[in-house]
Amino acid sequence: QVQIVESGGGLVQPGGSLRLSCAASGRIFGYYTWGWYRQAPGKQRNLVATIASGGTTTSVDSVKGRFTVSRDNDKTTLYLQMNSLKPEDTAAYYCNTFPPSIGYWGPGTHVTVSS
């Protein structure tokens, strides 16, 4: 069983930056493609970015050029560097495998972008 804990969220002004971390227990971390997802209040949870075991990344158009996903397989940790944050980035952010595994959802970390 994999346990996931996201951290690094907070309140930031528009244009600011945050770095999210996702610590995953278990030995399977390095074998999977992982993703960052977010869920804004009252909306469904959506994929933001992915990173394959070999390091290939993808991201949705709304965050391209602003968000960077990375991973450290030795530390079994996933990261999301978020720059040039916008109010519409406000959401709870989660990590999970891609495609997501139902039992792996963590508590998430909240990001609020507001002046």
TIMARPA-710484 format. One record per atom (N, C-alpha, C): atom name; residue number from 1; x, y, z. Coordinates in Angstrom, 1 decimal. Layout:
BEGIN
@a CA, k NUM, X X, Y Y, Z Z
...
END
This chain:
BEGIN
@a N, k 1, X 0.8, Y -1.2, Z 0.0
@a CA, k 1, X 0.0, Y 0.0, Z 0.0
@a C, k 1, X 0.9, Y 1.2, Z 0.0
@a N, k 2, X 0.5, Y 2.2, Z -0.8
@a CA, k 2, X 1.3, Y 3.4, Z -0.9
@a C, k 2, X 0.6, Y 4.5, Z -0.2
@a N, k 3, X 1.3, Y 5.3, Z 0.6
@a CA, k 3, X 0.8, Y 6.4, Z 1.3
@a C, k 3, X 1.4, Y 7.7, Z 0.8
@a N, k 4, X 0.6, Y 8.7, Z 0.5
@a CA, k 4, X 1.0, Y 9.9, Z -0.1
@a C, k 4, X 0.7, Y 11.1, Z 0.8
@a N, k 5, X 1.7, Y 12.0, Z 0.9
@a CA, k 5, X 1.5, Y 13.2, Z 1.7
@a C, k 5, X 2.0, Y 14.4, Z 0.8
@a N, k 6, X 1.1, Y 15.3, Z 0.5
@a CA, k 6, X 1.5, Y 16.5, Z -0.2
@a C, k 6, X 1.8, Y 17.7, Z 0.7
@a N, k 7, X 2.7, Y 18.6, Z 0.3
@a CA, k 7, X 3.0, Y 19.7, Z 1.2
@a C, k 7, X 3.5, Y 20.9, Z 0.3
@a N, k 8, X 3.6, Y 22.0, Z 0.9
@a CA, k 8, X 4.1, Y 23.2, Z 0.2
@a C, k 8, X 3.1, Y 24.2, Z -0.2
@a N, k 9, X 1.9, Y 24.0, Z 0.0
@a CA, k 9, X 0.8, Y 24.9, Z -0.4
@a C, k 9, X 0.8, Y 26.1, Z 0.6
@a N, k 10, X 0.0, Y 27.1, Z 0.2
@a CA, k 10, X -0.1, Y 28.3, Z 1.0
@a C, k 10, X -0.8, Y 29.4, Z 0.3
@a N, k 11, X -0.7, Y 30.6, Z 0.9
@a CA, k 11, X -1.2, Y 31.8, Z 0.3
@a C, k 11, X -0.1, Y 32.6, Z -0.4
@a N, k 12, X -0.3, Y 32.9, Z -1.7
@a CA, k 12, X 0.7, Y 33.7, Z -2.4
@a C, k 12, X 0.0, Y 34.7, Z -3.3
@a N, k 13, X 0.7, Y 35.8, Z -3.5
@a CA, k 13, X 0.2, Y 36.9, Z -4.4
@a C, k 13, X 0.3, Y 36.5, Z -5.8
@a N, k 14, X -0.6, Y 37.0, Z -6.7
@a CA, k 14, X -0.5, Y 36.8, Z -8.1
@a C, k 14, X 0.9, Y 37.1, Z -8.6
@a N, k 15, X 1.5, Y 36.3, Z -9.4
@a CA, k 15, X 2.8, Y 36.4, Z -9.9
@a C, k 15, X 3.9, Y 35.7, Z -9.0
@a N, k 16, X 3.5, Y 35.3, Z -7.9
@a CA, k 16, X 4.4, Y 34.6, Z -7.0
@a C, k 16, X 4.7, Y 33.2, Z -7.4
@a N, k 17, X 5.5, Y 32.5, Z -6.5
@a CA, k 17, X 5.9, Y 31.1, Z -6.8
@a C, k 17, X 5.7, Y 30.3, Z -5.5
@a N, k 18, X 5.5, Y 29.0, Z -5.8
@a CA, k 18, X 5.4, Y 28.0, Z -4.7
@a C, k 18, X 6.0, Y 26.7, Z -5.3
@a N, k 19, X 6.6, Y 25.9, Z -4.4
@a CA, k 19, X 7.0, Y 24.6, Z -4.8
@a C, k 19, X 6.3, Y 23.5, Z -3.9
@a N, k 20, X 5.6, Y 22.7, Z -4.6
@a CA, k 20, X 4.9, Y 21.6, Z -3.9
@a C, k 20, X 5.7, Y 20.4, Z -3.9
@a N, k 21, X 5.5, Y 19.6, Z -2.8
@a CA, k 21, X 6.2, Y 18.3, Z -2.7
@a C, k 21, X 5.2, Y 17.2, Z -2.4
@a N, k 22, X 5.5, Y 16.0, Z -2.9
@a CA, k 22, X 4.6, Y 14.9, Z -2.7
@a C, k 22, X 5.5, Y 13.7, Z -2.3
@a N, k 23, X 5.4, Y 13.3, Z -1.0
@a CA, k 23, X 6.2, Y 12.2, Z -0.5
@a C, k 23, X 5.4, Y 10.9, Z -0.6
@a N, k 24, X 5.9, Y 9.9, Z -1.3
@a CA, k 24, X 5.2, Y 8.7, Z -1.4
@a C, k 24, X 6.0, Y 7.5, Z -0.8
@a N, k 25, X 5.3, Y 6.8, Z 0.0
@a CA, k 25, X 5.9, Y 5.6, Z 0.6
@a C, k 25, X 5.9, Y 4.4, Z -0.3
@a N, k 26, X 6.6, Y 3.4, Z -0.1
@a CA, k 26, X 6.6, Y 2.2, Z -0.9
@a C, k 26, X 7.7, Y 2.2, Z -2.0
@a N, k 27, X 7.9, Y 1.0, Z -2.5
@a CA, k 27, X 9.0, Y 0.8, Z -3.4
@a C, k 27, X 8.6, Y 1.0, Z -4.8
@a N, k 28, X 7.4, Y 1.1, Z -5.1
@a CA, k 28, X 6.9, Y 1.2, Z -6.5
@a C, k 28, X 7.1, Y 2.6, Z -7.1
@a N, k 29, X 7.5, Y 3.6, Z -6.4
@a CA, k 29, X 7.5, Y 4.9, Z -6.9
@a C, k 29, X 8.2, Y 5.1, Z -8.2
@a N, k 30, X 9.4, Y 4.5, Z -8.3
@a CA, k 30, X 10.2, Y 4.7, Z -9.5
@a C, k 30, X 9.7, Y 4.1, Z -10.7
@a N, k 31, X 8.8, Y 3.1, Z -10.6
@a CA, k 31, X 8.3, Y 2.4, Z -11.8
@a C, k 31, X 7.2, Y 3.1, Z -12.5
@a N, k 32, X 6.5, Y 4.0, Z -11.8
@a CA, k 32, X 5.3, Y 4.6, Z -12.3
@a C, k 32, X 5.4, Y 6.0, Z -12.9
@a N, k 33, X 4.5, Y 6.3, Z -13.8
@a CA, k 33, X 4.3, Y 7.7, Z -14.2
@a C, k 33, X 3.4, Y 8.3, Z -13.1
@a N, k 34, X 3.8, Y 9.5, Z -12.7
@a CA, k 34, X 3.1, Y 10.2, Z -11.6
@a C, k 34, X 2.5, Y 11.5, Z -12.2
@a N, k 35, X 1.5, Y 12.0, Z -11.5
@a CA, k 35, X 0.9, Y 13.2, Z -12.0
@a C, k 35, X 0.5, Y 14.1, Z -10.8
@a N, k 36, X 0.4, Y 15.4, Z -11.1
@a CA, k 36, X -0.2, Y 16.4, Z -10.2
@a C, k 36, X -1.6, Y 16.7, Z -10.7
@a N, k 37, X -2.5, Y 16.7, Z -9.8
@a CA, k 37, X -3.9, Y 17.0, Z -10.1
@a C, k 37, X -4.3, Y 18.2, Z -9.2
@a N, k 38, X -5.4, Y 18.9, Z -9.6
@a CA, k 38, X -5.9, Y 20.0, Z -8.8
@a C, k 38, X -7.4, Y 20.0, Z -8.9
@a N, k 39, X -8.0, Y 20.5, Z -7.8
@a CA, k 39, X -9.4, Y 20.6, Z -7.7
@a C, k 39, X -9.8, Y 22.0, Z -7.1
@a N, k 40, X -10.4, Y 22.8, Z -7.9
@a CA, k 40, X -10.8, Y 24.1, Z -7.5
@a C, k 40, X -12.2, Y 23.9, Z -6.7
@a N, k 41, X -12.5, Y 24.9, Z -5.9
@a CA, k 41, X -13.8, Y 24.7, Z -5.1
@a C, k 41, X -14.9, Y 24.6, Z -6.1
@a N, k 42, X -15.8, Y 23.6, Z -5.8
@a CA, k 42, X -17.0, Y 23.4, Z -6.6
@a C, k 42, X -16.7, Y 22.8, Z -8.0
@a N, k 43, X -15.5, Y 22.4, Z -8.3
@a CA, k 43, X -15.2, Y 21.8, Z -9.6
@a C, k 43, X -14.6, Y 20.4, Z -9.5
@a N, k 44, X -14.5, Y 19.7, Z -10.6
@a CA, k 44, X -13.9, Y 18.4, Z -10.5
@a C, k 44, X -12.4, Y 18.4, Z -10.5
@a N, k 45, X -11.8, Y 17.3, Z -10.1
@a CA, k 45, X -10.4, Y 17.2, Z -10.0
@a C, k 45, X -9.8, Y 17.0, Z -11.4
@a N, k 46, X -8.8, Y 17.7, Z -11.8
@a CA, k 46, X -8.2, Y 17.6, Z -13.1
@a C, k 46, X -6.7, Y 17.5, Z -13.1
@a N, k 47, X -6.2, Y 16.8, Z -14.1
@a CA, k 47, X -4.8, Y 16.6, Z -14.3
@a C, k 47, X -4.1, Y 17.9, Z -14.6
@a N, k 48, X -2.9, Y 18.1, Z -14.0
@a CA, k 48, X -2.2, Y 19.3, Z -14.3
@a C, k 48, X -0.9, Y 19.0, Z -15.1
@a N, k 49, X -0.2, Y 18.0, Z -14.6
@a CA, k 49, X 1.1, Y 17.6, Z -15.2
@a C, k 49, X 1.4, Y 16.2, Z -14.9
@a N, k 50, X 2.3, Y 15.6, Z -15.7
@a CA, k 50, X 2.7, Y 14.2, Z -15.5
@a C, k 50, X 4.2, Y 14.1, Z -15.7
@a N, k 51, X 4.8, Y 13.1, Z -15.1
@a CA, k 51, X 6.2, Y 12.8, Z -15.3
@a C, k 51, X 6.4, Y 11.3, Z -15.3
@a N, k 52, X 7.0, Y 10.8, Z -16.4
@a CA, k 52, X 7.2, Y 9.4, Z -16.6
@a C, k 52, X 8.4, Y 8.9, Z -15.8
@a N, k 53, X 8.5, Y 7.6, Z -15.7
@a CA, k 53, X 9.7, Y 7.1, Z -14.9
@a C, k 53, X 11.0, Y 7.5, Z -15.5
@a N, k 54, X 11.1, Y 7.7, Z -16.8
@a CA, k 54, X 12.3, Y 8.2, Z -17.4
@a C, k 54, X 12.5, Y 9.7, Z -17.4
@a N, k 55, X 11.5, Y 10.4, Z -16.9
@a CA, k 55, X 11.6, Y 11.9, Z -16.8
@a C, k 55, X 10.9, Y 12.7, Z -17.8
@a N, k 56, X 10.2, Y 12.0, Z -18.8
@a CA, k 56, X 9.5, Y 12.8, Z -19.8
@a C, k 56, X 8.2, Y 13.4, Z -19.1
@a N, k 57, X 8.0, Y 14.7, Z -19.4
@a CA, k 57, X 6.9, Y 15.4, Z -18.7
@a C, k 57, X 5.9, Y 15.9, Z -19.7
@a N, k 58, X 4.7, Y 16.1, Z -19.2
@a CA, k 58, X 3.6, Y 16.7, Z -20.0
@a C, k 58, X 2.9, Y 17.7, Z -19.0
@a N, k 59, X 2.2, Y 18.6, Z -19.6
@a CA, k 59, X 1.4, Y 19.5, Z -18.7
@a C, k 59, X 0.3, Y 20.1, Z -19.6
@a N, k 60, X -0.8, Y 20.5, Z -18.9
@a CA, k 60, X -1.9, Y 21.1, Z -19.6
@a C, k 60, X -1.6, Y 22.5, Z -20.1
@a N, k 61, X -2.3, Y 22.9, Z -21.1
@a CA, k 61, X -2.0, Y 24.2, Z -21.7
@a C, k 61, X -2.0, Y 25.4, Z -20.7
@a N, k 62, X -2.9, Y 25.3, Z -19.8
@a CA, k 62, X -3.1, Y 26.5, Z -18.9
@a C, k 62, X -1.9, Y 26.7, Z -17.9
@a N, k 63, X -1.0, Y 25.7, Z -17.8
@a CA, k 63, X 0.2, Y 25.9, Z -16.9
@a C, k 63, X 1.5, Y 25.8, Z -17.7
@a N, k 64, X 1.4, Y 25.5, Z -19.0
@a CA, k 64, X 2.7, Y 25.4, Z -19.7
@a C, k 64, X 3.5, Y 26.7, Z -19.6
@a N, k 65, X 4.8, Y 26.5, Z -19.4
@a CA, k 65, X 5.7, Y 27.6, Z -19.2
@a C, k 65, X 5.7, Y 28.2, Z -17.9
@a N, k 66, X 4.8, Y 27.8, Z -17.0
@a CA, k 66, X 4.8, Y 28.3, Z -15.6
@a C, k 66, X 5.0, Y 27.2, Z -14.6
@a N, k 67, X 4.5, Y 26.0, Z -14.8
@a CA, k 67, X 4.7, Y 24.9, Z -13.9
@a C, k 67, X 5.7, Y 23.9, Z -14.4
@a N, k 68, X 6.5, Y 23.4, Z -13.5
@a CA, k 68, X 7.5, Y 22.3, Z -13.9
@a C, k 68, X 7.4, Y 21.2, Z -12.9
@a N, k 69, X 7.1, Y 20.0, Z -13.4
@a CA, k 69, X 7.1, Y 18.8, Z -12.6
@a C, k 69, X 8.4, Y 18.1, Z -12.6
@a N, k 70, X 8.8, Y 17.6, Z -11.5
@a CA, k 70, X 10.1, Y 16.8, Z -11.4
@a C, k 70, X 9.9, Y 15.7, Z -10.3
@a N, k 71, X 10.9, Y 14.8, Z -10.3
@a CA, k 71, X 10.8, Y 13.7, Z -9.4
@a C, k 71, X 12.2, Y 13.3, Z -8.9
@a N, k 72, X 12.3, Y 12.8, Z -7.7
@a CA, k 72, X 13.5, Y 12.2, Z -7.2
@a C, k 72, X 13.2, Y 10.8, Z -6.7
@a N, k 73, X 13.6, Y 9.9, Z -7.5
@a CA, k 73, X 13.2, Y 8.5, Z -7.3
@a C, k 73, X 13.9, Y 7.9, Z -6.0
@a N, k 74, X 15.1, Y 8.4, Z -5.7
@a CA, k 74, X 15.8, Y 8.0, Z -4.5
@a C, k 74, X 15.0, Y 8.4, Z -3.3
@a N, k 75, X 14.4, Y 9.6, Z -3.3
@a CA, k 75, X 13.7, Y 10.1, Z -2.2
@a C, k 75, X 12.2, Y 9.8, Z -2.3
@a N, k 76, X 11.8, Y 9.1, Z -3.3
@a CA, k 76, X 10.4, Y 8.8, Z -3.6
@a C, k 76, X 9.5, Y 10.0, Z -3.4
@a N, k 77, X 10.0, Y 11.1, Z -4.1
@a CA, k 77, X 9.3, Y 12.4, Z -3.9
@a C, k 77, X 9.0, Y 13.0, Z -5.3
@a N, k 78, X 7.9, Y 13.6, Z -5.4
@a CA, k 78, X 7.4, Y 14.3, Z -6.6
@a C, k 78, X 7.4, Y 15.8, Z -6.3
@a N, k 79, X 7.7, Y 16.7, Z -7.2
@a CA, k 79, X 7.7, Y 18.1, Z -7.0
@a C, k 79, X 6.9, Y 18.8, Z -8.1
@a N, k 80, X 6.4, Y 20.0, Z -7.7
@a CA, k 80, X 5.7, Y 20.8, Z -8.7
@a C, k 80, X 6.2, Y 22.3, Z -8.4
@a N, k 81, X 7.0, Y 22.8, Z -9.3
@a CA, k 81, X 7.4, Y 24.2, Z -9.2
@a C, k 81, X 6.4, Y 25.0, Z -9.9
@a N, k 82, X 5.8, Y 26.0, Z -9.2
@a CA, k 82, X 4.8, Y 26.8, Z -9.8
@a C, k 82, X 5.2, Y 28.2, Z -9.8
@a N, k 83, X 5.4, Y 28.8, Z -10.9
@a CA, k 83, X 5.8, Y 30.2, Z -11.1
@a C, k 83, X 4.7, Y 31.0, Z -11.7
@a N, k 84, X 4.8, Y 32.3, Z -11.6
@a CA, k 84, X 3.8, Y 33.2, Z -12.3
@a C, k 84, X 2.4, Y 32.8, Z -11.9
@a N, k 85, X 2.1, Y 32.6, Z -10.7
@a CA, k 85, X 0.8, Y 32.1, Z -10.3
@a C, k 85, X -0.3, Y 33.1, Z -10.5
@a N, k 86, X -1.4, Y 32.5, Z -10.8
@a CA, k 86, X -2.6, Y 33.3, Z -11.2
@a C, k 86, X -3.8, Y 33.0, Z -10.2
@a N, k 87, X -4.7, Y 33.8, Z -10.0
@a CA, k 87, X -5.8, Y 33.5, Z -9.1
@a C, k 87, X -6.5, Y 32.2, Z -9.6
@a N, k 88, X -6.6, Y 31.9, Z -10.8
@a CA, k 88, X -7.2, Y 30.7, Z -11.3
@a C, k 88, X -6.5, Y 29.5, Z -11.0
@a N, k 89, X -5.3, Y 29.6, Z -10.5
@a CA, k 89, X -4.5, Y 28.4, Z -10.0
@a C, k 89, X -4.9, Y 28.0, Z -8.6
@a N, k 90, X -5.8, Y 28.8, Z -7.9
@a CA, k 90, X -6.3, Y 28.5, Z -6.6
@a C, k 90, X -7.0, Y 27.1, Z -6.6
@a N, k 91, X -6.5, Y 26.2, Z -5.8
@a CA, k 91, X -7.1, Y 24.9, Z -5.8
@a C, k 91, X -6.4, Y 24.0, Z -4.7
@a N, k 92, X -7.0, Y 22.9, Z -4.4
@a CA, k 92, X -6.3, Y 21.9, Z -3.7
@a C, k 92, X -5.5, Y 21.0, Z -4.7
@a N, k 93, X -4.2, Y 20.8, Z -4.4
@a CA, k 93, X -3.3, Y 20.1, Z -5.3
@a C, k 93, X -3.0, Y 18.7, Z -4.7
@a N, k 94, X -3.1, Y 17.7, Z -5.6
@a CA, k 94, X -2.9, Y 16.3, Z -5.2
@a C, k 94, X -1.9, Y 15.6, Z -6.2
@a N, k 95, X -1.2, Y 14.6, Z -5.7
@a CA, k 95, X -0.4, Y 13.8, Z -6.6
@a C, k 95, X -0.9, Y 12.4, Z -6.5
@a N, k 96, X -0.7, Y 11.7, Z -7.6
@a CA, k 96, X -1.1, Y 10.3, Z -7.7
@a C, k 96, X -0.4, Y 9.7, Z -8.9
@a N, k 97, X -0.5, Y 8.4, Z -9.1
@a CA, k 97, X 0.0, Y 7.9, Z -10.3
@a C, k 97, X -0.9, Y 8.4, Z -11.5
@a N, k 98, X -0.4, Y 8.2, Z -12.7
@a CA, k 98, X -1.1, Y 8.5, Z -13.9
@a C, k 98, X -1.2, Y 7.3, Z -14.8
@a N, k 99, X -2.4, Y 6.8, Z -15.0
@a CA, k 99, X -3.7, Y 7.2, Z -14.5
@a C, k 99, X -3.8, Y 7.0, Z -13.0
@a N, k 100, X -4.7, Y 7.8, Z -12.3
@a CA, k 100, X -4.7, Y 7.7, Z -10.9
@a C, k 100, X -5.2, Y 6.4, Z -10.3
@a N, k 101, X -4.6, Y 6.0, Z -9.2
@a CA, k 101, X -5.0, Y 4.9, Z -8.4
@a C, k 101, X -5.9, Y 5.3, Z -7.3
@a N, k 102, X -7.1, Y 4.7, Z -7.2
@a CA, k 102, X -8.1, Y 5.2, Z -6.3
@a C, k 102, X -7.6, Y 5.2, Z -4.9
@a N, k 103, X -6.9, Y 4.2, Z -4.5
@a CA, k 103, X -6.4, Y 4.1, Z -3.1
@a C, k 103, X -5.2, Y 5.0, Z -2.7
@a N, k 104, X -4.7, Y 5.7, Z -3.7
@a CA, k 104, X -3.5, Y 6.5, Z -3.4
@a C, k 104, X -3.7, Y 8.0, Z -3.2
@a N, k 105, X -5.0, Y 8.4, Z -3.2
@a CA, k 105, X -5.2, Y 9.9, Z -3.0
@a C, k 105, X -4.8, Y 10.3, Z -1.6
@a N, k 106, X -4.0, Y 11.3, Z -1.5
@a CA, k 106, X -3.6, Y 11.9, Z -0.2
@a C, k 106, X -4.5, Y 13.0, Z 0.2
@a N, k 107, X -4.1, Y 13.7, Z 1.3
@a CA, k 107, X -5.0, Y 14.8, Z 1.8
@a C, k 107, X -4.9, Y 16.0, Z 0.9
@a N, k 108, X -3.9, Y 16.2, Z 0.0
@a CA, k 108, X -3.7, Y 17.3, Z -0.8
@a C, k 108, X -3.1, Y 18.5, Z 0.0
@a N, k 109, X -2.7, Y 19.5, Z -0.8
@a CA, k 109, X -2.2, Y 20.7, Z -0.2
@a C, k 109, X -2.9, Y 21.9, Z -0.9
@a N, k 110, X -3.3, Y 22.9, Z -0.1
@a CA, k 110, X -4.1, Y 24.0, Z -0.7
@a C, k 110, X -3.2, Y 25.1, Z -1.1
@a N, k 111, X -3.5, Y 25.6, Z -2.3
@a CA, k 111, X -2.9, Y 26.8, Z -2.8
@a C, k 111, X -3.9, Y 27.9, Z -3.1
@a N, k 112, X -3.6, Y 29.0, Z -2.5
@a CA, k 112, X -4.5, Y 30.2, Z -2.7
@a C, k 112, X -3.7, Y 31.3, Z -3.3
@a N, k 113, X -4.1, Y 31.8, Z -4.5
@a CA, k 113, X -3.5, Y 32.9, Z -5.1
@a C, k 113, X -4.4, Y 34.1, Z -5.1
@a N, k 114, X -4.0, Y 35.1, Z -4.2
@a CA, k 114, X -4.8, Y 36.2, Z -4.0
@a C, k 114, X -4.0, Y 37.4, Z -3.5
@a N, k 115, X -4.4, Y 38.6, Z -3.9
@a CA, k 115, X -3.8, Y 39.8, Z -3.4
@a C, k 115, X -4.5, Y 40.3, Z -2.1
END
